[in-house]
Amino acid sequence: MNKKGQKNMGRRLKPALNRFSSMLIEEALELSSLTIEQLDEVLDFTPGIAGSYLHQKKDRGPQAGSIQELENRVAKLVKRTAHTIVVENTYKVIFENYRFPDSIEGKPADNLNLRKYAPFCYELRYEDNWPTFNDLKHKNGNFPIFITPDRSIRSILKYGAYDELPIDFCHFSFQWGVLWDTGIPWLKRESFGISPNAHIDSFLPKLTEKRIRYKKSECFLSRTIEGRELLSELKKTTEMGCDSSKIKSIYERILTAGEIAEKSYIKLSSPTQDDESTEYVVSKQFLIR
């Protein structure tokens, strides 16, 4: 891609880059005990950069080639697995009936041709279908304000008001090493069969890797009748609380069915808004529409 094309891509991704970097700084602030000024030092920033990212100042946002490094630094700080960031075309999802992962254009650092769509059509997300911090904190749109008028997860954790946490955040809270051994009821090591003396690095990556496989399976399960029934069952179970044993049982079934669906998955053609024909074909045990 020539310099003009790279500049054009940068303009189209700028809003998405600003939003994603702001979210990463928010995640770092919420889950650490650091101030915004301390984040500059810990993340190896020039003073003031973390605040600029947080407040989405247009002239100080990260470049497409550096957003992955920011993800890696924040992940290391909060002791979670770093995920590969990709560009999703939300116009294709909403208006052209595309489904993840077919809606992904590539990685921000790639030489992508994004000229066909407007900047607001692009969002950054994780390659493995992993939920972002915003997904977990704001997805249901009903973040509690009784305990924390500042809408801060940090405050909820500080006061131990765990019932006030968004349910999606609860179910993925295991991913952050900084939250283990802090008194959160459902993050007890014995519940996961983990030794009290085990170092966080000895078990957390394995737990995350297994859940990533589940999340990847969901992409293909959503295209099947059996899969949608399993996902519906999971949704109902998680809405009732954090019963890890029941959730684990459902996830095991999801993983098995999802891997079969993925292996059977054959993309026929790019779907269009007016095309009501079958979009995908899989083995007979899965009916896809």
C-alpha positions, 0 to 999 in steps of 0.5 A: 500500500502506498503512503496515501493508502496508509494515511487513508487507512489511518484516518478511517481507523482513528475513531476506533483506535481512540475508543479502544485505547481509552478502554484499555486505560480504563481497564488498567485504572479500574483493576489496579491501584494506580493513578493515571499519573502512575500509569504513565510510568508503569506503561512506559509513557511520556507523562500525560499520555495515559490521560490523553488516551483515556479522554480520547484526545484526537491529537494524542491517540495511538497509531494502528501499528502500536495499539497491539503493544498497548494491549500487551502492556495493559494485559501484563499489568493486570495479569491477563492473557493478551489477545490479538486485536483485529478490525471488524466491519460493523456495516457488514454485520448490521447491513450485509448479514455477515457473521464473525469471523467473516466480518473481520478485515484484518489486524490494525497493523496490516496494510488494509484497504478500508476506503470503501466504508466510512470510519464509523463502520470500523470497530476493534475487537479481539481475534478469538471472540474474547469479550473486551473490558467494555463488553463486560462492564457496559454490555447490559447497559445497567451498570449499578450506581447505588454503591458507586456513583462514579460507576467504578468497578474499582470502588465495588471491589474495594468495598466488597460489594460483589453483588453489584458487579455486572454479571458478564464481568463476574463470569470473566473475572477469572482472567485477571490475575490481580483479582485472585486472592482478593476475597472474591467469593467465586475466585476461590482456588479450591473451586477450580481445583488449584493448589493454594500455593500455586503461582498465578502464572502456573494456572491462569493461562491454562484457564484462559486458553480453555475458555478461549476455545469455548468463545471461539466455538460460540461463533459457529454454534450461533449458526446451528439449532443445537448451538443456539439452544446450548447458548440459550441455556448458558445465558439463562444459567449465567443470569442466575449467578456464578454457579461454576459447576453448572456453567462448566458442564454447559461449557463442556457441551458447547466445546464439543458441539462447537468443534464439530460445527467448526470442522463442518463449516464451509463458507459458500459465498459472501452473503448479501442483505437481499439473499435469503438462501442458505449461507453456510453448509455443514454436516447433516446433524446441524441445520443452519440458516 
